[in-house]
Amino acid sequence: MRFAGIGRPAEPSAVDITADKDAAFCKPLYENQFTGSWTLYDLRALRANFSNYGKIEPELERVIFGYDFAVLIPDPKASHPLD
């Protein structure tokens, strides 16, 4: 849902995180997710040989070392509109 203007109800809006330039650092995760299904990445497994991966975006490095898991959900939908 997105803001539709003062006094108007929120409108449905498509979410395309792959087109978001601020989330481009997660492109390796998006490109390798399961089609049409949730994808769970165990980020702990990426830490052991991290130096072997070559150049990694600093933002993705922070995700890998800052979180244990990443979950990608295709076509997310709100269970109900926010008031």
C-alpha positions, 0 to 999 in steps of 0.5 A: 500500500502507498500514500495516495494523498491527504484524505484518500485511502491508501492504494495498492502498489507493486513492489519491485525491490530489484529495481530499487537502486538503494537495494542493488547491493543485494542483487546476488541474493535476488538473482539466486532466489527460488522462483515463486517461493520463499528463499532462506539464505543462511548467511553464517555459511558465507562468513567462513571463506568470505575473503575468497569471494573477491569484491563485495559491496560494503552494504552486502558485507554488512548484511552477511556479518550483521545477520544470520539469515535473509528471507526473500518473499516473492510478491509480498502482500499485506494481510490487511490495510494499515489505518 
